[in-house]
Amino acid sequence: MRLSFLGRRCMGILIGSVVAIAAAADARAQNLVVTNGDFAKYTGTTPGTSGDSFTNVKPTGWSGGGGLIFVTNYSGVNNQGLYLPVYGPFPNSPLGGNFVEADGNPFYESGFSYLLSGLVSGQTYTLSFFQAGGQQTGFGNGLHTTEQWIVGLGTSGFSDVIGNGGVDHYYGGNDSTYSLGDPHGSVAVTPLMTTPSGGVTPWEQVTVSLKADASTDLLSFLAWGDNGNTVNLPPISFLDIAGNGAAVPEPASLALIVIGMLGVGAYRLCRRRSNPSKV
């Protein structure tokens, strides 16, 4: 059957809409899924209480987290009776529940990881999560701190080399470095947060892109404060992975979905105009 000019135009709109929706669906499918990204499941001590260090809480599916890394919550991080409270009141995560609190001073930290399987080597994936920043109460001394997360995807996690002779300093010593144990792994850095003295940086959602180099990789995180400075201000980073690891459409994907739905509506209108007798 030969289509009229208007009919061909309608068909073109429909095909474009289907392509846009399919592309959006494909982009969504490439997001990393972390099933315990809200740290709600654990086998050790209760988050937000004394003894809530990462290694004591033992969040399911996660490993590492030595040093001053904690799994806490809104009540715990604002409890001045617990270790490492921050200025505030510190706002609750947009997701509620548990989140990670990590000292970004390289002298007190270590990376922690989540094992992912079913990946496609060479495929680029995205991960959305929430980050925030703060300073421990009693510190700051009129100075701001900077906080960010280093995120890696590879067969090994992060390690850091503490600068200034590996000694905790209150003044000087910003030559620390970090590295991912897998030389073929992928590393991403989140936007830098700048926290005022005695203040906080509110929660913000960020997205990173990482390329898998094996079917099974470790998704790793390292809090990195003041560009690796060992000055004990200290800079504190917070982490809560969006939607318990559910795939979160990127802005580009959302735009494709909107374009596709608008296209479907335009196709229906076009069909009505080309076949007025069927309206």
C-alpha positions in Angstrom: 0.0 0.0 0.0 1.4 3.4 -1.0 1.3 6.0 1.8 0.4 9.6 1.1 2.9 12.4 2.0 1.0 13.0 5.3 0.9 9.3 6.0 4.7 8.9 5.4 5.2 11.9 7.6 3.2 10.3 10.4 5.1 7.1 10.0 8.4 9.0 10.3 7.2 10.6 13.6 6.3 7.1 14.9 9.6 5.6 14.0 11.5 8.5 15.6 9.5 8.2 18.8 10.1 4.4 19.0 13.9 5.0 18.5 14.0 7.7 21.2 12.1 5.5 23.7 14.3 2.5 22.9 17.5 4.6 23.3 16.3 5.8 26.7 15.5 2.3 27.8 19.0 1.1 26.7 20.6 4.0 28.7 18.7 3.0 31.8 19.7 -0.6 31.5 23.4 0.4 31.7 23.2 1.8 35.2 25.0 -0.1 37.9 22.8 -1.8 40.5 23.9 -1.9 44.1 21.3 -3.8 46.0 22.4 -2.7 49.4 23.3 0.8 48.5 21.4 2.2 51.4 23.3 0.0 53.9 20.0 -1.2 55.4 21.2 -4.8 55.5 24.1 -5.7 57.9 25.2 -8.6 60.0 27.1 -6.7 62.8 26.4 -3.9 65.2 23.6 -1.4 64.7 24.3 1.8 62.6 24.1 5.1 64.4 25.1 3.7 67.8 28.5 3.3 69.6 30.6 0.8 67.7 29.1 1.7 64.3 32.4 1.6 62.4 32.1 0.1 58.9 34.0 -3.0 59.9 31.8 -3.6 63.0 28.5 -3.0 61.2 29.5 -5.4 58.3 27.0 -4.1 55.7 25.9 -7.0 53.5 27.8 -7.2 50.2 30.4 -4.7 51.2 34.1 -5.1 52.2 37.0 -3.0 53.5 36.3 0.2 55.3 39.0 0.3 57.9 40.0 3.4 59.7 37.4 6.2 60.5 34.7 4.9 58.2 31.2 4.5 59.8 27.7 3.4 58.8 25.5 5.8 60.6 22.1 7.6 60.3 20.5 11.0 61.0 20.3 10.4 64.7 23.8 8.9 65.0 25.6 11.7 63.1 24.0 14.4 65.2 24.6 12.6 68.5 27.4 14.5 70.3 27.9 11.5 72.5 29.2 9.3 69.7 32.5 9.5 68.0 33.0 11.8 65.0 29.9 14.0 65.4 29.8 16.9 62.9 28.6 20.5 63.1 24.9 20.9 62.3 22.3 19.8 62.8 23.4 17.7 59.8 20.5 17.1 57.4 19.1 13.7 56.9 19.8 11.9 53.6 17.1 12.4 50.9 16.8 8.6 51.0 16.5 8.4 54.8 17.9 5.4 56.7 21.6 4.6 56.9 24.6 6.2 55.1 28.3 6.2 55.2 30.4 8.8 57.1 34.1 8.8 56.3 37.0 10.9 57.5 38.8 12.2 54.3 42.2 12.6 56.0 44.3 9.9 54.4 45.9 9.1 57.7 42.5 7.9 59.1 40.8 6.4 56.1 40.7 3.4 53.7 38.5 2.5 50.7 35.5 0.2 50.8 34.0 -1.9 48.0 30.9 -3.7 46.7 31.2 -6.8 44.5 29.3 -6.5 41.2 28.8 -9.4 38.8 27.1 -9.8 35.4 29.0 -6.9 33.9 30.2 -6.7 30.3 33.9 -6.0 29.9 34.4 -2.7 28.0 30.9 -1.5 28.7 30.5 2.0 30.3 28.1 2.1 33.2 26.7 5.0 35.2 26.1 5.2 38.9 24.0 7.9 40.7 24.3 8.5 44.4 24.1 11.3 47.0 27.1 13.0 48.7 27.4 15.6 51.4 30.3 17.1 53.4 30.9 18.3 57.0 33.5 19.0 59.7 34.0 17.2 63.0 32.8 19.4 65.9 35.7 21.0 67.8 37.7 21.4 64.6 37.7 23.8 61.7 39.6 26.7 63.3 38.1 29.2 60.9 39.2 27.2 57.8 37.0 25.6 55.2 37.5 22.1 54.0 37.0 20.3 50.7 35.5 16.9 50.3 34.8 14.5 47.4 34.5 10.8 46.6 36.9 8.9 44.4 35.0 6.0 42.7 36.6 3.1 41.0 35.5 0.0 39.1 38.0 -2.8 38.7 39.2 -6.1 40.0 40.9 -4.5 43.0 40.0 -1.6 45.3 41.8 1.6 46.4 44.9 2.1 48.4 46.5 5.4 49.4 50.0 6.5 50.2 50.1 8.9 53.1 52.4 11.9 52.5 54.6 13.8 54.8 56.3 10.7 56.2 53.0 9.0 57.0 52.4 11.1 60.1 49.2 12.8 61.3 49.8 16.5 61.2 47.8 19.5 62.2 49.8 21.7 59.9 51.2 20.9 56.5 51.4 17.6 54.6 49.3 17.5 51.4 51.3 15.2 49.2 49.3 12.0 49.8 48.2 10.0 46.7 45.7 7.2 45.9 45.6 4.5 43.3 43.3 1.7 42.2 44.9 -1.7 42.5 43.7 -2.7 39.0 45.8 -0.9 36.4 43.1 -1.5 33.8 40.2 -0.3 36.1 38.2 2.9 35.7 38.3 5.8 38.2 35.9 8.8 38.5 36.0 11.8 40.8 32.8 13.5 42.1 32.4 17.3 42.1 34.3 19.1 44.8 32.4 20.1 47.9 33.6 23.1 49.9 32.4 23.2 53.5 32.7 26.4 55.5 34.3 26.3 59.0 31.8 24.9 61.4 29.3 24.2 58.6 28.0 21.5 56.3 27.6 20.9 52.6 24.0 19.7 52.0 23.2 16.5 50.2 23.5 16.6 46.4 22.9 13.9 43.8 25.9 13.1 41.6 26.5 10.7 38.7 29.7 9.1 37.6 30.6 7.0 34.6 32.8 3.9 34.9 34.0 1.2 32.4 34.0 -2.4 33.4 37.2 -4.4 32.6 35.8 -7.8 33.7 32.5 -9.6 34.2 33.0 -9.3 37.9 34.4 -6.0 39.4 34.6 -4.2 42.6 32.8 -0.9 42.9 35.1 1.0 45.3 34.8 4.3 47.2 37.5 6.5 48.8 36.8 9.7 50.7 39.3 12.3 49.7 39.5 15.5 51.8 41.5 18.6 51.1 43.3 17.0 48.1 45.0 14.4 50.3 46.1 16.8 53.1 46.9 15.2 56.4 46.0 18.3 58.4 43.5 17.0 60.9 40.7 19.6 60.5 39.1 17.0 59.5 37.1 16.9 56.3 34.1 14.4 56.5 32.4 12.9 53.5 29.0 11.3 53.4 27.6 8.7 50.9 24.1 7.3 50.2 23.5 5.4 47.0 20.4 6.5 45.2 17.2 4.5 45.4 18.8 1.4 47.0 20.7 0.9 43.8 17.7 1.1 41.5 18.5 2.4 38.0 18.1 6.1 37.9 17.5 7.6 34.4 20.1 10.2 33.4 18.9 13.7 32.3 19.6 12.7 28.7 17.6 9.5 29.1 14.7 11.5 30.7 14.8 13.9 27.7 14.6 10.9 25.3 11.6 9.5 27.1 9.9 12.9 27.0 10.7 13.3 23.3 9.4 9.8 22.6 6.1 10.3 24.4 5.6 13.7 22.7 6.3 12.0 19.4 3.7 9.3 20.1 1.2 12.1 20.8 2.2 13.9 17.6 1.8 10.6 15.6 -1.8 10.1 16.9 -2.7 13.7 16.0 -1.1 13.3 12.6 -3.1 10.1 12.0 -6.3 11.8 12.8 -5.6 14.6 10.3 -4.6 12.1 7.6 -7.8 10.0 8.3 -10.5 12.5 9.3 -13.2 9.9 8.7 -11.8 7.7 11.5 -11.8 10.4 14.2 
